[in-house]
């Protein structure tokens, strides 16, 4: 699998004039995935632009992927909205849950300069998950590395049997859910 920066179609650039947009391609022998990245300084600008970007990519790029040979590529288009500052959870959810034309991901608080290496890390993190084998290897080789949850209170309320998946007791699940609602 390889990642590379690709040229953006002139129609997209002309429609989205003034919006910082980059295109990368993830390619394997059998398939190709297009990833469009757009960088924003703040969530207000992101909120004003994300629908235009999504619509433009659909109408000026996706619509041209006609035929069986492009079927996979047509349905595997990602738009990665990158914001240098914090994005409220509500806006993030609104963008990421929008099912029109492409898969959308919001990465906020990105302080790094958007180099090819940073883009590749974002693609691995959000799209290809090709680091899973490496992560598994690290935890198998170093069993002392354990998962530490962000909210210990929640994890302490979950019975060990549920975590070990030894039981499928619906009553325990209901009790657990009620307890978690109070935390």
Beta strands, then each sheet from edge to edge (+ up, - down):
strand 1: 2-6
strand 2: 21-27
strand 3: 32-40
strand 4: 77-83
strand 5: 103-107
sheet 1: 1+ 2- 3+ 4+ 5+
end
